[in-house]
Amino acid sequence: MRPPTRTRRPKAGAEPIDLRSDTVTVPTKQMRAAMAAAEVGDDVLDRDPTMRELEVRVAGLLGAADAMWTPSGSMGNLVALMAHLSRGDTFLAPAGAHVLDAELGTAAWLAGGMPRALEHDAGPGKVSPDAVRRAAGTAGPYYTLRTTLLCLENTHNAAGGAVTAPEEHAAVAAAARAAGLAVHLDGARIWHAAVALGVPPAALTVGADTVQVCLSKGLGAPVGSVVAGSVEFTTEARRLRKMLGGGVRQGGVLAAAGLVALDRIDRLAEDHARATRLADGLHERGWQVQAPQTNIVLVTVVDLPGTLRRFDEAGVRASAMSGKVRLMTHADLSDADITAALDRIGPIEPAAGTRPGGPHPLRRGAGRAPARPAGR
Ligand SMILES: *Cc1c(COP(=O)(O)O)cnc(C)c1O
């Protein structure tokens, strides 16, 4: 029989090294102990004390008046966007933002806002105050969309974990506010930005009305995000969360893991150092790598599916992001895992750069045995 839980991570060497995401971590022993011991209540009826403790602590970290737990970052973003947007509105976000590309369009069909992507005119993942001013424009005739919200992302995932500094964030948020827009910050990995910059997370939320942060990305909680803002916002957010089926009862069991996760912010520096080591090692092996600012390494390849397959066969799991190979470092990796991943990946093959899209479509499958013998 298999053990009911798996808390030990695989040793380097035998099992695949999983660099697909920083969400593949398993809860630590300390998290499981905290979950088992958590004081709980019915959060839908009259609040769960551990969940409340987590919400208050995150609100403090983000410099917000209040905060509310959600089961996922997507729900946290959606609750905020539903609070900000109505039908007939449009919202701005840097191209490739999670709310634009990775939440199934819920910003549009549930929150009611037409998305508008802004190019990264101020560096990877970043938009300039000028671009926001221009895009916000002025109110048009009654049949035009109203631009009501700017949605920022720090770090910007699809731009390779790109960091926005406090001054840059404050300037762009101020430009949005001056143009009459509300500001939401998707801070799924705000912790990474804060550690990379050596500033408290609250330094990165200035001028934002609402902020969403993940506890399950990099910090290693099994579940959970928190969305922060004013007390008026969280009052409405509780209704919206319930509407989406996100009201949970004895959520303290999950929040307890989140509280332990918050003690792990400083150790993200290790993940960043390992990402840099990984990127350097890949560069030495001839791969075209973007220098990571945090824990995300993007590798430009000609044949994306072929390269992912090759990595997988070598025992390194990666994912696709922005048309590139994405490798992410996380809490369940050691230095030895990075060394092993580099050994397994090895030098780039010239062939990888010369066969875009793999074999000629007409020749696909030629010479391969049929999947199933005929007649059976
Ligand atoms: C992962 C992620 C989210 C959503 O979090 P889930 O918990 O997976 O729903 C939101 N924004 C960014 C930038 C993310 O990377």
The ligand as a Tripos MOL2 file, in Angstrom:
@<TRIPOS>MOLECULE
LIG
   15    15     1     0     0
SMALL
NO_CHARGES

@<TRIPOS>ATOM
      1 C1         -0.2540   31.5130  -10.5180 C.3       1 LIG1
      2 C2         -0.5960   32.9250  -10.7220 C.ar      1 LIG1
      3 C3         -1.8970   33.3950  -10.4400 C.ar      1 LIG1
      4 C4         -3.0550   32.4850  -10.0450 C.3       1 LIG1
      5 O1         -2.8490   31.6610   -9.0000 O.3       1 LIG1
      6 P1         -3.6310   30.2590   -8.8790 P.3       1 LIG1
      7 O2         -3.5410   29.9860   -7.4320 O.co2     1 LIG1
      8 O3         -2.8700   29.3010   -9.7350 O.co2     1 LIG1
      9 O4         -5.0230   30.4730   -9.3510 O.co2     1 LIG1
     10 C5         -2.1500   34.7270  -10.6230 C.ar      1 LIG1
     11 N1         -1.2050   35.5520  -11.0690 N.ar      1 LIG1
     12 C6          0.0400   35.1480  -11.3510 C.ar      1 LIG1
     13 C7          1.0380   36.1330  -11.8290 C.3       1 LIG1
     14 C8          0.3900   33.8240  -11.1990 C.ar      1 LIG1
     15 O5          1.6050   33.4160  -11.5050 O.3       1 LIG1
@<TRIPOS>BOND
     1     1     2 1
     2     2     3 ar
     3     2    14 ar
     4     3     4 1
     5     3    10 ar
     6     4     5 1
     7     5     6 1
     8     6     7 2
     9     6     8 1
    10     6     9 1
    11    10    11 ar
    12    11    12 ar
    13    12    13 1
    14    12    14 ar
    15    14    15 1
@<TRIPOS>SUBSTRUCTURE
     1 LIG1         1 GROUP 0 **** ****
